[in-house]
Amino acid sequence: MSEVDAQLLGNATLLSLGEQMEAIGQTQLGACTARIVGLLTGQITDINILDHLLDDLLNAAHTADGAEVFRQVCRFLYPKHPRLVAEYVYAYRDVWGDDEIDQDESC
């Protein structure tokens, strides 16, 4: 195998991994949908469930859609649970290294 062929194979592998990560992120978001609806309708208020929801959303935040949903849920939760949200904002920064979230204190 030539060096060019190896590089092309490596690029294809990276592209495949990227596509797989995107699919995983979409699956993770899909798994959160019912809990997000429950949160928005006031049916879910248990702090442990909210903690698990934010944890799952943090894991899905490697995609653009996942990061946006994470931010929206944080903004929704912040007035009632500022400490919980703050923990996840810091975790988001640590995991994803995105300083863009610094621009809005509530997520």
Secondary structure, DSSP 8 states (H G I E B T S, - for coil): --HHHHHHHHHHHHHHHHHHHHHHHHHHHHHHHHHHHHHHTT----HHHHHHHHHHHHHHTTSHHHHHHHHHHHHHHTTT-HHHHHHHHHHHHHHH--GGGGGSTT-
